[in-house]
C-alpha cells in the first residue's frame, strides 16, 4: 500500500518492450506515493521519467503552490508554472516483470470528459516541507510473471498493443512506446490522449426496447419502454460485445452506436447470464467493426488501486468518465440475478446508463463491468463492478456449451462453528476447522453423500475456517462459496468432511439444485393455466414483486413467504402452484374473491407442479373438479359447465389460449406419444 509509509523501492517503465525496473531508495523517507495523482513524489516534487539505454532521466517537477482541482479534473498548473531538474542514474533492466507491478507506474489514465484532455498530474508541495531528492540505485531483478488466462493477452503483448507510436524526435532517442523517445510534457500528454481515445472507441452505447411479461396477467405483456446503457468490444475477430443482462432483459430490439458516430446498428443477443448480469451481443453489419479495437482484460485489482468507469450515463449524450479507487472486494448479492458472486466495490460514480460499461485500472486494462450501485440515506459513492474472474467464467461457459449454463452451487445450508462447545460436540480436533452442515437439499448433487451434522472441512484442498471463509489474497479472506462459483456445472470436485469424528473425502459433480420459489426464470415467459376462469401460475420472486411491490417480503401472504424462505424442493421440477385470480364466469360463481392462494391438491392428489395440475384437470373424467387450497378452503367446479364456458371466458377477457405455450407443447408431446 502507499498510505503513509515510504517505499523501499521505485518501479519505473521504459519502452519499447514496456520493461519495468526496480530501484532501491537510499533515502526512502523522502519518497512517497500520491494515490490521487498516481505518481511518485520525491520530497515535494513529482517524479516522471524516460528510460533510455542503460541510464534513466528523471524529471523532477516542482509545482507552483496553487489550488488543485477536484477528483476527475486536471491537477497542477500550466507548463509555465513548472521548474524541471534532470537526474541521471544507471540502471539494470529486467524483462521478466509480473503484470501486477504495472499499477505502481508513475503515470496512469485519469478521468476526463469528451471535451477535456487528460494532462500530467502534478503534486502540490505541502506547506513548510523541505524539498529533498532521494538517490536511486539499481535493485534486484523481478521474478517472471505468471501467464494470463486464454481470455487475456499476455502481459508484454497487451502493453505493446496499447503503445502509440511516437515520431522520432531530432536530437533524442526514438521509441515506439508510451515512454519511448525524449518526449516533452506536451508530446507525452498527447500520447496519453491518443491511448485513451483508442480505449474509449471500443465503448459503445446500447439502445434497447423492452417488453416485459405481465406476471399478474401472464398471457400478455406490459407496455414497451426504451432504455440506454453501455457496452464494449471484447472480440473483434468473432464480433462480440459485452453489456449487462438487465440492459437487454426481455428485449424486442437492440441497437448499438459507436462513439462519435451518428449511425445505429442492429444487434443480436447471443447469450444472457441472468445470475452474473452479463449479456453477449453481436452486430452482423461489417461496417460497425471497421477500425474497432477490443479491450484487453486485466487481473483482479488491489485495494486502493485507481479505477475509471467509462460509459454513457444520464446527464448527457457523450461518453463520460468518472474516477475512484477500489474500496472492497468480496462476495456480494447481484440484484438482477439474486445470486451471491464475487464483486468489486468502488467509490466512483455509477449512474443510470453506466450499466454494462468497462472499468479500467491504472494501466488502462478492463478489470470489470459496472452493473449496480447502492442508494440510500446512509450510502454514498458505493458502486459495484463485475470482476474479470466472473466475466471469464461467463465467456468460458459459453464457449464450452454454446450457451450460458450458470454457476454451480453445493445446495447445503450451514452454520459457523466459532463456538468451542459446538466444535467439541462434533468431535473436532484442535487442528480442525470448518462449517456445520445443517441441511442438504434433496435435488442437489451432494444429496445422499453429505448428511446433516457433517462438518465441511475443505473444498478442493482448501481448508475452510470456522467462520466460513477461506484465504483469498495476502491479508484478505473471502466466503468459501467463492471457490464453488469458480467451478463449472458438471465439474467433479473433492470435499473433505468430518462425520462422527472420522475424516473422509467425497467426490461429486457440481450442479444447481431446484429452488421451490425461484428468484428468476432465466428470461423465459411465465407459465399459466386457466380453467373455468381460475388462473393458475407458479410462484417466483418476480411474481411476488409484481403482485405486492418492492416490499413483497412484508406484504405477501405468509404461506408464500414460508415457501420462499424456509422450504426446499423435494424433487426436480417441483413448484408452488398459486391460484392467482378468478375471472368472473358462471362456472365460478361464489369464488370471485379468491386470489394469491396456494393450491395443495386436485381431486385429492397433491399438486407438485403446474404441468401436473393441467394434466389432472384435462384428463379428469369426474363430474366435479375439487381443489384443496391453502387455509383449508375447498373449491368445487362443475367440470361439464367449465369446459362448455371455456371459449366464452377467453373471448370475454381477450385471452388467446387456456395455457401457456410451454404447457401446451408438453401436453401435446405426452398425449401424442401415447396416441391421445
Phi and psi in degrees as a GROMACS rama.xvg file:
@    title "Ramachandran Plot"
@    xaxis  label "Phi"
@    yaxis  label "Psi"
@TYPE xy
-118.655  18.0107  UNK-2
-89.6087  101.418  UNK-3
88.8578  -52.6682  UNK-4
-78.3531  144.027  UNK-5
-82.1303  142.755  UNK-6
-76.7944  152.133  UNK-7
-87.8946  -14.5977  UNK-8
-142.386  153.485  UNK-9
-111.338  147.661  UNK-10
-121.358  120.479  UNK-11
-123.83  161.863  UNK-12
-126.032  142.065  UNK-13
-132.788  164.976  UNK-14
-101.621  171.747  UNK-15
-88.5858  -8.5487  UNK-16
-102.9  18.6272  UNK-17
53.3752  45.6749  UNK-18
-81.4839  141.82  UNK-19
-110.912  139.667  UNK-20
-128.384  138.513  UNK-21
-99.2479  137.639  UNK-22
-125.428  142.444  UNK-23
-94.1557  144.125  UNK-24
-99.5083  122.257  UNK-25
-68.502  -36.3062  UNK-26
-120.332  76.0156  UNK-27
-65.6778  -22.5177  UNK-28
-66.5256  -20.6855  UNK-29
-91.9678  -1.06495  UNK-30
-115.315  134.213  UNK-31
-149.145  169.104  UNK-32
-116.44  131.667  UNK-33
-99.0789  107.842  UNK-34
-68.9625  -17.6487  UNK-35
-80.9917  -43.3299  UNK-36
-91.4249  -7.84794  UNK-37
55.4029  46.6574  UNK-38
-138.425  149.164  UNK-39
-77.7295  143.286  UNK-40
-119.501  126.618  UNK-41
-107.468  114.499  UNK-42
65.0359  -117.438  UNK-43
-121.953  34.9219  UNK-44
-119.161  141.748  UNK-45
-82.1601  145.732  UNK-46
-113.509  117.837  UNK-47
-127.915  159.452  UNK-48
-149.864  158.562  UNK-49
-125.82  120.458  UNK-50
-97.3119  122.992  UNK-51
-133.923  126.093  UNK-52
61.2714  -125.189  UNK-53
-107.277  14.0867  UNK-54
-133.01  152.22  UNK-55
-117.725  133.217  UNK-56
-105.065  117.557  UNK-57
-107.263  133.092  UNK-58
-99.7504  123.633  UNK-59
-100.149  108.297  UNK-60
-92.4112  116.528  UNK-61
-99.0112  103.073  UNK-62
-77.6634  150.616  UNK-63
-69.8796  153.205  UNK-64
-80.0845  102.03  UNK-65
-150.804  155.683  UNK-66
-60.4851  145.907  UNK-67
-93.661  151.217  UNK-68
-75.273  164.671  UNK-69
-71.5114  176.515  UNK-70
-59.5533  131.8  UNK-71
99.3359  -11.1534  UNK-72
-100.985  173.16  UNK-73
-84.9671  129.054  UNK-74
-96.0863  156.419  UNK-75
88.2431  177.171  UNK-76
-92.7361  -170.971  UNK-77
-76.5876  175.327  UNK-78
-62.1753  -31.4023  UNK-79
-69.4738  -13.5468  UNK-80
-92.2731  6.88678  UNK-81
-116.016  130.418  UNK-82
-104.334  130.341  UNK-83
-113.246  145.154  UNK-84
-130.071  144.547  UNK-85
-109.091  136.348  UNK-86
-128.989  125.722  UNK-87
-102.047  129.515  UNK-88
-133.529  146.288  UNK-89
-83.006  154.494  UNK-90
-144.604  159.92  UNK-91
-118.125  142.036  UNK-92
-111.018  138.134  UNK-93
-125.553  127.38  UNK-94
-87.8653  -2.97947  UNK-95
-106.641  73.0571  UNK-96
-112.522  129.776  UNK-97
-61.8435  151.181  UNK-98
-59.7204  -36.3267  UNK-99
-63.8105  -22.6502  UNK-100
-68.6793  -14.2585  UNK-101
-63.7377  -23.1259  UNK-102
-71.7776  -13.9219  UNK-103
-86.5073  5.67036  UNK-104
-59.5058  145.926  UNK-105
-72.2358  -17.3544  UNK-106
-129.952  137.07  UNK-107
-146.08  165.637  UNK-108
-67.5271  144.996  UNK-109
-123.427  167.706  UNK-110
-69.6186  141.827  UNK-111
-157.485  163.151  UNK-112
-94.6298  -177.341  UNK-113
-63.4467  -32.689  UNK-114
-94.6665  -24.5121  UNK-115
-92.8616  137.093  UNK-116
-93.0033  146.468  UNK-117
-83.9166  127.022  UNK-118
-111.324  173.242  UNK-119
-64.768  133.81  UNK-120
-89.1686  136.62  UNK-121
-123.875  143.731  UNK-122
-90.959  131.044  UNK-123
-76.5285  128.756  UNK-124
-66.2663  139.865  UNK-125
-64.6129  150.034  UNK-126
-65.7907  133.457  UNK-127
78.2289  1.57626  UNK-128
-91.0375  135.358  UNK-129
-78.2535  140.508  UNK-130
-82.4488  124.281  UNK-131
-132.152  155.095  UNK-132
-117.72  129.228  UNK-133
-88.8606  138.026  UNK-134
-83.8109  132.32  UNK-135
-108.993  137.159  UNK-136
-128.057  148.923  UNK-137
-59.9479  143.607  UNK-138
-110.72  -175.157  UNK-139
-71.2497  158.055  UNK-140
-71.3654  152.985  UNK-141
-86.7532  153.913  UNK-142
-71.2981  161.318  UNK-143
-71.3047  136.872  UNK-144
-80.0783  159.044  UNK-145
-74.5804  153.101  UNK-146
-73.7036  146.542  UNK-147
-81.9648  154.548  UNK-148
-65.5725  170.107  UNK-149
-62.2005  -21.7387  UNK-150
-81.6938  -8.45671  UNK-151
-117.019  155.291  UNK-152
-80.9434  155.252  UNK-153
-65.9196  160.068  UNK-154
-57.8033  -52.4165  UNK-155
-66.291  -40.2457  UNK-156
-66.6875  -39.189  UNK-157
-61.3648  -46.4547  UNK-158
-71.4756  -38.107  UNK-159
-66.7358  -31.186  UNK-160
-70.8165  -20.9441  UNK-161
-83.4743  -20.5986  UNK-162
-72.3386  133.69  UNK-163
-94.0116  130.245  UNK-164
-66.2454  133.966  UNK-165
-113.688  129.948  UNK-166
-59.3562  147.79  UNK-167
-67.4082  135.852  UNK-168
-101.158  130.972  UNK-169
-62.2819  138.218  UNK-170
84.0545  1.94936  UNK-171
-140.998  172.976  UNK-172
-71.0643  146.311  UNK-173
-104.09  158.551  UNK-174
-166.488  162.338  UNK-175
-110.44  16.5301  UNK-176
-114.429  -179.552  UNK-177
-62.6001  -34.1563  UNK-178
-107.209  7.4847  UNK-179
-75.0255  143.731  UNK-180
81.8189  165.974  UNK-181
-89.673  81.8076  UNK-182
-89.0215  142.679  UNK-183
-88.517  176.308  UNK-184
-61.56  -37.2456  UNK-185
-68.3098  -42.6129  UNK-186
-66.0056  -39.1714  UNK-187
-62.529  -43.4697  UNK-188
-64.3188  -40.7532  UNK-189
-61.4391  -40.0615  UNK-190
-63.1791  -41.7548  UNK-191
-62.4997  -41.2292  UNK-192
-62.6001  -42.1642  UNK-193
-65.2198  -38.1028  UNK-194
-64.3681  -43.268  UNK-195
-64.3082  -39.3636  UNK-196
-59.5947  -43.0426  UNK-197
-62.8071  -40.7779  UNK-198
-65.3796  -45.1966  UNK-199
-75.1577  -19.1881  UNK-200
-65.4839  -23.3674  UNK-201
-82.3146  -5.91788  UNK-202
-94.1828  123.422  UNK-203
-118.558  160.198  UNK-204
-99.0741  135.609  UNK-205
-110.123  127.258  UNK-206
-112.857  126.202  UNK-207
-133.205  136.539  UNK-208
-100.095  118.189  UNK-209
-103.719  142.181  UNK-210
-134.428  96.1595  UNK-211
-81.4652  152.506  UNK-212
-66.9644  154.732  UNK-213
-102.052  102.434  UNK-214
-71.542  -21.1299  UNK-215
-78.64  -35.5294  UNK-216
-127.115  79.059  UNK-217
-67.3378  -7.78283  UNK-218
-80.5523  -3.51135  UNK-219
-137.324  171.831  UNK-220
-113.509  163.614  UNK-221
-78.1185  171.886  UNK-222
-64.2666  135.916  UNK-223
-72.0962  154.386  UNK-224
-145.673  164.37  UNK-225
-114.167  145.29  UNK-226
-137.042  157.183  UNK-227
-124.199  144.26  UNK-228
-151.055  -162.722  UNK-229
-127.384  152.876  UNK-230
-147.968  178.885  UNK-231
-155.22  159.854  UNK-232
-82.6039  127.935  UNK-233
-111.612  -22.3087  UNK-234
-155.967  112.531  UNK-235
-77.9498  -41.3509  UNK-236
-61.0256  -43.0293  UNK-237
-97.9112  6.53614  UNK-238
57.0526  65.5466  UNK-239
-128.174  138.257  UNK-240
-121.651  155.27  UNK-241
-123.349  145.033  UNK-242
-153.357  -171.621  UNK-243
-83.7916  149.504  UNK-244
-65.3501  -38.3262  UNK-245
-70.308  -14.8242  UNK-246
-72.4848  -25.1147  UNK-247
-125.514  22.2381  UNK-248
-65.7959  131.936  UNK-249
51.7018  47.965  UNK-250
-78.4885  147.743  UNK-251
-112.988  -23.1811  UNK-252
-155.308  136.865  UNK-253
-128.337  129.899  UNK-254
-129.367  152.216  UNK-255
-131.433  153.906  UNK-256
-138.246  135.308  UNK-257
-77.95  158.332  UNK-258
-63.0013  129.71  UNK-259
75.8585  7.03799  UNK-260
-105.496  154.641  UNK-261
-105.764  1.99378  UNK-262
-106.09  136.565  UNK-263
-101.644  140.009  UNK-264
-114.561  138.619  UNK-265
-69.6045  138.459  UNK-266
-123.956  153.884  UNK-267
-115.08  145.342  UNK-268
-90.9578  117.63  UNK-269
-87.1177  -39.3834  UNK-270
-154.91  147.388  UNK-271
-130.433  123.144  UNK-272
-105.713  91.9676  UNK-273
-62.2425  -39.4201  UNK-274
-62.3361  -44.0828  UNK-275
-98.5087  1.63059  UNK-276
58.3555  45.815  UNK-277
-128.179  139.714  UNK-278
-131.163  144.761  UNK-279
-109.911  130.17  UNK-280
-118.479  165.431  UNK-281
-144.432  156.87  UNK-282
-124.449  125.295  UNK-283
-79.6724  -26.2911  UNK-284
-69.1805  117.804  UNK-285
-65.2833  -20.7428  UNK-286
-62.9829  -31.2269  UNK-287
-63.1438  -32.4528  UNK-288
-90.9613  1.44588  UNK-289
-66.4375  132.107  UNK-290
57.7658  26.0466  UNK-291
-93.4972  143.445  UNK-292
-126.966  130.193  UNK-293
-77.3504  150.828  UNK-294
-83.1601  141.727  UNK-295
-87.9195  139.121  UNK-296
-87.6506  135.651  UNK-297
-101.387  173.688  UNK-298
-84.3996  176.443  UNK-299
-63.5867  125.986  UNK-300
-73.3725  165.83  UNK-301
-93.2633  163.003  UNK-302
-60.7798  142.581  UNK-303
69.2369  7.82502  UNK-304
-76.3064  138.133  UNK-305
-69.8526  139.306  UNK-306
-136.047  157.645  UNK-307
-132.326  128.897  UNK-308
-98.5427  122.466  UNK-309
-114.808  133.986  UNK-310
178.879  -164.712  UNK-311
-124.361  70.3575  UNK-312
-77.5788  174.48  UNK-313
-64.2568  155.963  UNK-314
107.84  -4.19246  UNK-315
176.865  173.66  UNK-316
-104.434  -22.3266  UNK-317
-87.392  171.546  UNK-318
-67.2469  148.134  UNK-319
-130.696  146.569  UNK-320
-129.844  127.572  UNK-321
-122.521  145.841  UNK-322
-118.838  157.749  UNK-323
-172.907  -159.919  UNK-324
-132.623  162.283  UNK-325
-74.9009  121.018  UNK-326
-95.8151  -34.197  UNK-327
-163.226  148.337  UNK-328
-133.329  117.484  UNK-329
-163.364  174.103  UNK-330
-75.5048  124.869  UNK-331
-131.266  157.55  UNK-332
-76.9967  126.358  UNK-333
-89.013  116.076  UNK-334
-63.1694  -43.7452  UNK-335
-65.2691  -46.5286  UNK-336
-92.5906  -8.67918  UNK-337
53.2581  45.6577  UNK-338
-126.292  165.755  UNK-339
-110.821  113.271  UNK-340
-137.251  169.045  UNK-341
-64.4166  138.901  UNK-342
-149.187  163.341  UNK-343
-112.581  129.029  UNK-344
-98.45  131.322  UNK-345
-129.301  163.938  UNK-346
-103.446  9.39369  UNK-347
-78.0674  149.73  UNK-348
-68.3994  128.142  UNK-349
-122.56  106.823  UNK-350
-110.893  173.6  UNK-351
-57.8269  128.981  UNK-352
104.954  -24.0487  UNK-353
-73.5358  -18.6171  UNK-354
-54.399  130.934  UNK-355
90.3915  -5.6034  UNK-356
-81.8644  153.52  UNK-357
-75.9629  153.65  UNK-358
-118.052  121.816  UNK-359
-99.2059  148.68  UNK-360
-92.6753  -169.565  UNK-361
-69.9185  -18.3413  UNK-362
-103.114  18.6034  UNK-363
63.5753  33.2583  UNK-364
-100.377  147.065  UNK-365
-78.4582  118.343  UNK-366
-109.131  7.64371  UNK-367
164.996  -178.173  UNK-368
-123.078  125.984  UNK-369
-67.0462  135.283  UNK-370
-145.5  -22.4019  UNK-371
-160.899  163.169  UNK-372
-142.692  162.102  UNK-373
-102.029  129.418  UNK-374
-118.293  146.757  UNK-375
156.38  167.805  UNK-376
-65.8296  -29.1708  UNK-377
-101.718  11.2272  UNK-378
-123.196  135.63  UNK-379
-146.34  128.636  UNK-380
54.4788  51.9024  UNK-381
-119.531  106.457  UNK-382
-121.592  158.873  UNK-383
-127.166  144.616  UNK-384
-127.423  135.635  UNK-385
-77.4813  115.661  UNK-386
-76.8445  166.944  UNK-387
-63.0492  -31.9338  UNK-388
-59.531  -39.6361  UNK-389
-70.4256  -40.7525  UNK-390
-61.6032  -44.5717  UNK-391
-67.5052  -33.9071  UNK-392
-60.5434  -43.108  UNK-393
-61.6843  -45.9806  UNK-394
-66.0788  -44.5996  UNK-395
-66.6389  -40.9166  UNK-396
-58.7096  -43.5263  UNK-397
-65.8231  -41.047  UNK-398
-66.7225  -37.2863  UNK-399
-73.8904  -37.0803  UNK-400
-114.626  -8.15359  UNK-401
75.6588  4.4742  UNK-402
-162.317  169.5  UNK-403
-90.0243  120.182  UNK-404
-97.7178  -17.8369  UNK-405
107.759  -176.048  UNK-406
-103.965  131.975  UNK-407
-71.969  164.377  UNK-408
-140.712  152.898  UNK-409
-74.197  -34.7148  UNK-410
78.6209  35.8946  UNK-411
-126.226  155.875  UNK-412
-107.295  133.465  UNK-413
-138.109  165.685  UNK-414
-135.61  156.821  UNK-415
-70.9279  161.215  UNK-416
-126.035  52.4121  UNK-417
-84.437  -8.48416  UNK-418
-83.6705  124.215  UNK-419
-59.7745  -36.5132  UNK-420
-65.8234  -39.6932  UNK-421
-65.4343  -42.6988  UNK-422
-64.2855  -39.8351  UNK-423
-65.974  -39.4664  UNK-424
-65.0942  -29.7196  UNK-425
-90.3024  9.39381  UNK-426
61.8312  39.9147  UNK-427
-86.6278  138.949  UNK-428
-82.9559  162.669  UNK-429
-56.7745  -27.7608  UNK-430
-80.7419  -9.72609  UNK-431
-85.7891  148.617  UNK-432
-152.106  151.979  UNK-433
167.273  -166.37  UNK-434
-123.782  153.993  UNK-435
-93.2441  125.783  UNK-436
-78.069  121.526  UNK-437
-103.257  -29.1271  UNK-438
-153.359  142.308  UNK-439
-119.671  120.412  UNK-440
-66.5046  132.777  UNK-441
-60.5827  -24.4191  UNK-442
-94.9022  2.46495  UNK-443
-87.212  165.253  UNK-444
-70.0029  -22.3703  UNK-445
-85.7722  -1.79637  UNK-446
-61.6868  128.892  UNK-447
90.7602  -17.3326  UNK-448
-99.6652  -41.6089  UNK-449
-100.436  148.419  UNK-450
-125.287  153.109  UNK-451
-56.1889  141.284  UNK-452
77.8528  5.75238  UNK-453
-71.2958  150.197  UNK-454
-106.09  119.102  UNK-455
-82.7617  108.68  UNK-456
-90.1358  -39.9972  UNK-457
-153.617  153.428  UNK-458
-125.85  118.299  UNK-459
53.0043  41.689  UNK-460
84.5024  -4.02658  UNK-461
-98.0986  119.928  UNK-462
-68.7544  140.759  UNK-463
-102.16  131.673  UNK-464
-79.5121  171.111  UNK-465
-67.115  -19.0357  UNK-466
-95.776  7.77278  UNK-467
84.1569  17.9289  UNK-468
-113.491  164.904  UNK-469
-133.467  158.361  UNK-470
-61.4588  139.32  UNK-471
-115.159  -72.1839  UNK-472
-135.316  175.783  UNK-473
-56.2198  120.839  UNK-474
79.4395  8.69357  UNK-475
-131.915  146.918  UNK-476
-130.458  158.554  UNK-477
-146.937  155.914  UNK-478
-59.0312  138.575  UNK-479
-67.0649  -14.3074  UNK-480
-60.586  -21.4902  UNK-481
-61.8579  -36.4293  UNK-482
-63.4928  -36.0426  UNK-483
-70.4412  -41.9136  UNK-484
-68.0265  -17.843  UNK-485
-73.0224  -20.172  UNK-486
-87.5424  177.182  UNK-487
-120.381  154.16  UNK-488
-61.725  131.633  UNK-489
92.5109  -11.2687  UNK-490
-74.6725  136.996  UNK-491
-87.43  131.899  UNK-492
-129.047  165.54  UNK-493
-117.81  128.071  UNK-494
-119.179  141.3  UNK-495
-105.843  129.74  UNK-496
-127.719  165.149  UNK-497
-121.832  118.791  UNK-498
-126.91  115.778  UNK-499
55.481  39.101  UNK-500
82.1105  1.18329  UNK-501
-111.767  127.364  UNK-502
-79.5622  143.446  UNK-503
-153.496  157.91  UNK-504
-112.596  141.855  UNK-505
-126.711  129.117  UNK-506
-106.224  133.182  UNK-507
-152.972  145.387  UNK-508
-74.9988  149.23  UNK-509
-90.4712  150.236  UNK-510
-157.701  -164.948  UNK-511
-124.753  127.641  UNK-512
-72.0784  164.158  UNK-513
-84.8373  127.797  UNK-514
-94.6373  131.672  UNK-515
-63.354  -43.4188  UNK-516
-121.334  94.268  UNK-517
-68.4173  151.874  UNK-518
-75.513  -27.3023  UNK-519
-152.195  168.606  UNK-520
-119.253  26.0962  UNK-521
64.9421  27.592  UNK-522
81.0496  1.8967  UNK-523
-76.9313  166.883  UNK-524
-77.975  142.1  UNK-525
-67.4514  144.362  UNK-526
-87.6133  150.103  UNK-527
-152.723  158.945  UNK-528
-144.718  131.173  UNK-529
-120.363  129.43  UNK-530
-143.963  123.112  UNK-531
56.8665  31.3616  UNK-532
84.5014  -6.60578  UNK-533
-81.4176  125.015  UNK-534
-102.559  117.436  UNK-535
-109.126  136.411  UNK-536
-137.954  176.266  UNK-537
-104.085  143.282  UNK-538
-77.0822  137.134  UNK-539
-150.707  164.508  UNK-540
-65.0949  -31.0425  UNK-541
-65.2078  -39.6563  UNK-542
-66.0922  -44.4922  UNK-543
-61.1226  -39.5727  UNK-544
-66.8257  -38.1207  UNK-545
-67.9201  -35.2092  UNK-546
-83.7463  -37.3185  UNK-547
-120.008  3.31115  UNK-548
83.7402  -174.062  UNK-549
-63.4418  -24.1067  UNK-550
-96.1503  36.3668  UNK-551
-63.1036  -24.9946  UNK-552
-66.5607  -16.1929  UNK-553
-106.979  -29.1733  UNK-554
-102.429  -18.809  UNK-555
-72.1757  157.186  UNK-556
-57.203  144.096  UNK-557
-61.0227  -36.2604  UNK-558
-62.8588  -38.9264  UNK-559
-72.1922  -38.7819  UNK-560
-65.5226  -33.5496  UNK-561
-63.7966  -43.0471  UNK-562
-64.4565  -35.9248  UNK-563
-69.2439  -44.9867  UNK-564
-99.77  -24.5068  UNK-565
-117.253  -16.1933  UNK-566
-110.266  152.061  UNK-567
-123.725  155.114  UNK-568
-69.952  137.808  UNK-569
-92.4275  -14.724  UNK-570
-151.855  160.18  UNK-571
-62.3269  134.32  UNK-572
86.1489  -0.824321  UNK-573
-68.4526  138.457  UNK-574
-136.794  163.194  UNK-575
-98.963  114.905  UNK-576
-93.3637  130.848  UNK-577
-121.862  134.714  UNK-578
-82.0919  99.1604  UNK-579
-70.8575  -48.5932  UNK-580
-161.364  169.792  UNK-581
-121.565  116.505  UNK-582
-83.1536  124.743  UNK-583
-58.0838  129.351  UNK-584
-159.869  163.521  UNK-585
-63.6863  -29.6678  UNK-586
-73.8605  -15.5851  UNK-587
-118.638  26.6857  UNK-588
-57.745  127.611  UNK-589
98.3806  -7.9255  UNK-590
-114.783  15.4384  UNK-591
-63.0324  -24.3362  UNK-592
-88.8678  2.3202  UNK-593
-82.8263  134.127  UNK-594
-158.199  153.614  UNK-595
49.0875  51.1016  UNK-596
-123.194  136.52  UNK-597
-71.2876  144.634  UNK-598
-100.244  118.85  UNK-599
-92.8551  -37.1041  UNK-600
-152.856  154.387  UNK-601
-129.06  119.473  UNK-602
53.8514  37.0421  UNK-603
84.0707  -3.41135  UNK-604
-98.3385  125.943  UNK-605
-58.3154  135.361  UNK-606
-91.8844  123.782  UNK-607
-115.24  -11.09  UNK-608
-161.478  161.949  UNK-609
-68.2124  -37.9602  UNK-610
-63.0747  -40.4944  UNK-611
-64.0784  -40.2305  UNK-612
-62.3814  -42.7171  UNK-613
-62.2735  -39.1138  UNK-614
-64.7379  -44.6696  UNK-615
-61.4689  -41.1931  UNK-616
-72.0914  -47.9348  UNK-617
-68.9322  -30.1358  UNK-618
-93.8418  -2.82448  UNK-619
-69.8605  136.701  UNK-620
-105.619  3.90041  UNK-621
-74.6736  156.216  UNK-622
-73.9884  -26.8726  UNK-623
-128.546  143.816  UNK-624
-104.243  123.869  UNK-625
-110.519  138.803  UNK-626
-124.549  122.711  UNK-627
-92.6955  116.847  UNK-628
-102.06  164.439  UNK-629
-63.5  140.34  UNK-630
91.2075  16.3623  UNK-631
64.4835  25.9227  UNK-632
-91.485  139.204  UNK-633
-115.774  132.305  UNK-634
-117.386  128.437  UNK-635
-119.272  127.969  UNK-636
-120.974  133.145  UNK-637
-72.8504  111.214  UNK-638
-63.8586  -42.3751  UNK-639
-65.4838  -45.2583  UNK-640
-63.6562  -38.6526  UNK-641
-64.1962  -41.3683  UNK-642
-71.9075  -34.6468  UNK-643
-70.9064  -28.6056  UNK-644
-97.1241  6.6358  UNK-645
-61.1897  -47.9885  UNK-646
-65.3094  -38.5401  UNK-647
-62.4565  -41.0968  UNK-648
-64.0604  -42.9318  UNK-649
-63.7672  -44.8548  UNK-650
-67.136  -38.1773  UNK-651
-62.3192  -35.6048  UNK-652
-108.841  12.0981  UNK-653
54.1036  50.1775  UNK-654
-107.385  128.855  UNK-655
-73.9025  -28.344  UNK-656
-152.235  160.499  UNK-657
-79.7541  -10.4747  UNK-658
-151.782  159.782  UNK-659
-70.4362  164.605  UNK-660
-62.3898  -40.1253  UNK-661
-64.2411  -38.4756  UNK-662
-68.1831  -41.933  UNK-663
-61.8431  -42.8032  UNK-664
-65.7615  -40.0311  UNK-665
-65.6312  -42.2132  UNK-666
-69.4516  -41.457  UNK-667
-62.288  -37.8652  UNK-668
-65.5605  -41.2256  UNK-669
-68.4584  -49.1777  UNK-670
-69.9076  -34.2561  UNK-671
-66.4781  -38.2377  UNK-672
-69.0632  -25.359  UNK-673
-94.9627  0.128603  UNK-674
79.9893  16.5734  UNK-675
